[in-house]
Amino acid sequence: MLLATLFVASFNAGIARGHEASPLRRIGTVTLLSGPSPCEGEDCYFLDVVCPEVDESIQVTVKVAEPLSSPVRGTTVFMTGWIGNYWWDESGMYAAGVLDDLVDAGYRTVQIRWENNWFRAPPGENDEGLGELACRPATVLLWIYDTIHAAQVDLPFCGTGHSNGAAQLAYAMTQYGLGDLFSAALFESGPNWFRLDHACLHDDPSMSPLFFPATERQIADWAFGFNGSGGPCDRQDSAFRELFRNASIGWGDWQYVFEHTMLGFQFGEFDTGTTARHGEFFRDWLISAGTPLIRSKVIPGAGHFTVNTAEGGDAVREFFITGCHLRTCPEGGMCGDPVDAGRATQSITASDALFVLRAAVGLVPCDLCICDVDESGAVAATDALELLRVSVGLGPTPHCKACLGW
């Protein structure tokens, strides 16, 4: 954690200086090949995805489960690790139960399964890399938002990815402009490829938690058109440093501040792999950049697949039940000021106290970062009373806890 904190602090200077954001990478196009068709009791859509910077198209299946209750509370999207060619409900002993519970709670669930490896470039296409290949999941996520979610701005759109699936989500949010579509995003055991230059080159000892062993360097080379040994990451070729950097999640002036998205990070206690370490560095990078709503949790007894434990499954379920809702304070989430959030400065009134009282009795959602003004760990009537005192000048300015832990 200390190395990651020092790293993000040293590189955050570029963001703080107010550099212009990097131009967004280009989204591709989707062709519906078939569907919706019944599959495993749900509806499946078979899609063909074409990206402007990638020579080959790729096919993907999207599986949708609609809640029986009405109205729908929102849409939750699930992406898997490795090459993404299996369903999320196959990713752990408790995964299917999590999806069933979310559907029962009123959430639409959407799973993504790639027919082939989404991060493999055609042979010889050395300049594509992970950033450009991530156009594929970004394009599918936007299609899901527009088509399945029907671009409903009054309902939350949320997502999670496991391991390399977390990387699909991270690239889409940071480099393809989709971040603000998400009300909540959970990164489980990842994302991988936060800094590919350090992972491949091993030339900065302070970044050793990110160093890939030989097998993982060869896997990274798939994105540069190599299969097996001899690629630039495998041979640790420093001439490719800029290409590695540009293919990384955490390099450049992409979007790293998400003011009205709850971000969660979930790791297994016994997950010693580099993918989890890249995920921890990404989490600390976002905190350093100023993202206000971040939760982080370590699952006791879990390895890389945290939903192989009951507590890991419960944590994913709880994250979406408590976090997948429209943010009540969309312009920065000021503590104690959930109403009229468009103001540039904090201004606490009786209306804020009334809102918090309604949140305390379950009538409206509100994050602890905004409504738990007495730092008790819950939104209660005492928080509303404290804000009422502040609104008439009888109390000090409230200070909510940061959203770390849930």
ABEGO torsion letter per residue (X at the ends): XAAAAAAAAAAAAAAAAGBBBBBBBBBBBBBBABOBBBBGGBBBBBBBBBBAABABBBBBBBBBBBBABOBBAEBBBBBBBEAGABBAAAAEAAAAAAAAAAAAAGBBBBBBBBABBAABBBBGBAAAEAAAAAAAAAAAAAAAAAAAAGGBAABBBBBBBBEAAAAAAAAAAAAAGAAAABABBBBBGOBBGABAAAAAAGABAAAAAABBBAAAAAAAAAAAGBBEBGBAAAAGBAAAAAAAAAABAABEBBBABBAABBBBBBBBAABABAAAAAAAAAAAAAAAAGBABBBBBBBBGBBABAAABAAAAAAAAAAAAAABBBBABAAGGBBGBABGAABABBBBBAAAAAAAAAAAAGABBBBAAAABAAGAGBBBAAAAAAAAAAAAGABBBBBBBBBBEX
